[in-house]
Amino acid sequence: MEPAITQILLGITVIIFLLEWLLGGDTLVAIVNFYGAKNNAAIVAGQWWRLITPMFLHTNLSHIALNAVVIYFMGIQIEALYGHWRMLAIYLLGGISGNLMSFALSSSQSVGASTACFALFGAFLTVGESFWENPVIRQLTSRFLLLTVMNLVFDMFGSGIDIWGHVGGLLGGFLIGYIVGVPRIGKISTAKRIVAAITLVIVWVAFAKMGFTNVK
């Protein structure tokens, strides 16, 4: 199966970065912040799209290069497992989850596809938990779990990294993976899917309320 959604998301992300660079030049960071960075005060003022746009904005070449690699390699895996539209839902809704958690727990401005990238990691962990008896999936999940933990540990010691956005993306991807299901591999119980959906709604509402409360 051709990973069409992965290719489209990657293409959009790269094109937007090129437009940022052409428009911004030396003021690229200012341009990014103005047009769509996660900015808590702006979100409270009604610019809700800032929970979505950060996924497609990057501040420098190394920033987009790292995320582009993850989008490509993880996107191919998740799209093959879940299918086109489920992968798109995981990427976008998981990215929103990450930005919502950042809105709730971090006052800093932030951009980057890493919230959505961590959602892809979370969705793979859903597959691992649901089909652990499959030896191939078990082995791959163990590797991805180690990689995820290593990334989060690195986030804790790095500067300028929105760890809450990453954790929120991971959590969102994990829950959304249950909600959309993985019919290409097997059936996830209806009970798990319902619990995941309820949990996601509660988490989103809680993060939104915390974000608005903290700004006010």
C-alpha positions in Angstrom: 0.0 0.0 0.0 1.3 3.4 -1.0 1.7 5.6 2.1 -0.2 8.5 0.5 -1.2 10.3 3.7 2.4 10.2 5.0 3.7 11.6 1.7 1.0 14.4 1.7 1.7 15.4 5.3 5.4 15.4 4.7 5.0 17.5 1.5 2.7 20.0 3.2 5.1 20.4 6.1 8.1 21.0 3.8 6.3 23.4 1.6 5.1 25.5 4.6 8.7 25.6 5.9 9.9 26.8 2.5 7.2 29.5 2.5 8.2 30.5 6.1 11.8 30.8 5.0 11.0 32.9 1.9 8.7 35.2 3.9 10.8 35.4 7.1 14.5 35.1 6.3 16.3 36.4 9.3 13.0 36.9 11.1 11.8 33.4 10.7 11.1 32.8 14.4 9.0 36.0 14.5 7.1 35.0 11.4 6.3 31.6 12.8 5.2 33.0 16.2 3.0 35.6 14.4 1.3 33.1 12.0 0.5 30.1 14.2 2.8 29.1 17.1 1.1 27.8 20.2 0.6 31.0 22.2 -1.5 30.6 25.3 -2.8 34.2 25.4 -3.7 34.1 21.8 -5.6 30.8 22.2 -7.6 32.2 25.1 -8.3 35.3 23.0 -10.0 33.0 20.5 -7.3 31.9 18.1 -8.1 28.3 18.6 -6.3 27.3 15.4 -3.0 27.7 17.3 -3.8 24.2 18.6 -3.5 22.9 15.0 -1.0 25.1 13.1 2.0 24.4 15.3 2.2 20.9 13.8 3.1 22.4 10.4 5.5 25.1 11.5 9.2 24.9 12.2 11.9 27.4 13.3 15.0 26.1 11.5 16.4 23.5 9.1 17.5 21.0 11.8 14.1 21.2 13.5 12.2 20.3 10.4 14.8 17.7 9.2 14.5 15.7 12.4 10.7 15.8 12.4 10.5 15.0 8.7 12.5 11.8 9.2 10.2 10.7 12.0 7.1 11.6 9.9 8.4 9.5 7.0 9.5 6.4 8.8 6.9 6.3 11.5 4.1 7.4 9.1 4.8 4.6 6.8 4.6 2.1 9.7 1.4 3.5 11.1 -0.3 4.0 7.7 0.5 0.4 6.8 -1.0 -0.8 10.1 -4.0 1.5 10.5 -4.8 2.5 6.9 -4.9 6.0 5.4 -7.7 7.8 7.2 -7.0 6.3 10.6 -3.4 7.4 10.3 -4.5 10.9 9.4 -6.8 11.0 12.5 -4.0 9.8 14.7 -1.6 12.4 13.4 -3.9 15.4 13.5 -5.9 14.6 16.7 -2.8 13.3 18.5 -1.0 16.6 17.6 -3.9 18.6 19.0 -3.7 16.5 22.2 -0.1 17.4 22.5 -0.7 21.1 21.9 -3.6 21.0 24.4 -1.4 19.5 27.1 1.3 22.1 26.4 -1.4 24.8 26.6 -2.4 23.5 30.0 1.1 23.0 31.5 3.5 25.2 29.6 3.5 29.0 29.2 6.1 29.0 26.5 5.4 29.4 22.8 6.0 26.3 20.7 5.9 24.9 17.2 6.8 21.7 15.5 5.4 18.4 14.2 6.9 16.5 17.2 3.5 16.5 19.0 2.0 14.6 16.1 5.2 12.5 15.7 4.8 11.3 19.3 1.2 10.5 18.6 2.5 8.0 16.0 4.7 6.4 18.6 1.6 6.3 20.9 -0.5 4.6 18.2 2.2 1.9 17.8 2.2 1.2 21.5 -1.6 0.7 21.2 -0.9 -2.0 18.6 1.7 -3.6 20.9 -0.7 -3.7 23.9 -3.6 -5.0 21.9 -1.7 -7.7 20.0 1.2 -8.5 22.3 0.8 -12.2 21.6 2.1 -11.7 18.1 5.9 -12.2 18.4 6.7 -9.8 15.6 4.6 -7.0 17.0 5.9 -7.7 20.5 9.5 -7.3 19.3 8.8 -4.1 17.3 6.8 -2.6 20.2 9.7 -3.3 22.6 12.0 -1.4 20.3 9.6 1.5 19.8 9.0 1.7 23.6 12.7 2.0 24.3 13.0 4.7 21.6 10.1 6.6 23.0 11.5 6.5 26.6 14.9 7.6 25.3 13.3 10.5 23.5 11.4 11.6 26.6 14.5 11.4 28.8 16.4 13.5 26.3 13.5 16.0 26.4 14.0 16.3 30.1 17.6 17.4 29.8 17.3 19.4 26.6 16.7 23.2 26.3 13.8 24.7 24.4 11.9 21.4 24.1 8.2 21.3 24.9 8.1 18.0 26.8 4.5 18.5 27.7 3.6 18.7 24.0 5.4 15.4 23.4 3.8 13.6 26.4 0.4 14.9 25.3 0.9 13.7 21.7 2.0 10.3 23.0 -1.0 10.0 25.2 -3.3 11.2 22.5 -2.0 8.8 19.9 -2.2 5.9 22.3 -5.9 6.6 23.0 -6.9 7.5 19.4 -5.3 4.2 18.3 -7.9 2.4 20.4 -10.7 4.6 19.2 -10.1 4.1 15.5 -9.1 0.5 15.8 -6.6 -1.6 13.7 -8.9 -3.8 11.5 -6.0 -4.8 9.3 -4.5 -6.7 12.2 -7.4 -7.7 14.4 -10.3 -6.5 16.6 -9.9 -4.3 19.6 -12.7 -4.8 22.1 -15.6 -2.4 22.1 -15.1 -1.8 25.8 -11.5 -0.6 25.3 -12.5 1.7 22.5 -15.3 3.3 24.5 -13.1 3.8 27.6 -10.4 5.3 25.3 -12.9 7.7 23.8 -14.3 8.8 27.1 -10.8 9.2 28.5 -9.7 11.4 25.5 -12.7 13.7 25.9 -12.0 14.1 29.7 -8.4 14.8 29.0 -9.1 17.4 26.3 -11.7 19.2 28.5 -9.3 19.1 31.5 -6.4 20.5 29.5 -8.5 23.2 27.9 -9.9 24.3 31.3 -6.4 24.3 32.9 -5.0 26.4 30.0 -7.8 29.0 30.2 -7.4 29.1 34.0 -3.7 29.5 34.0 -3.8 32.4 31.5 -6.5 34.3 33.3 
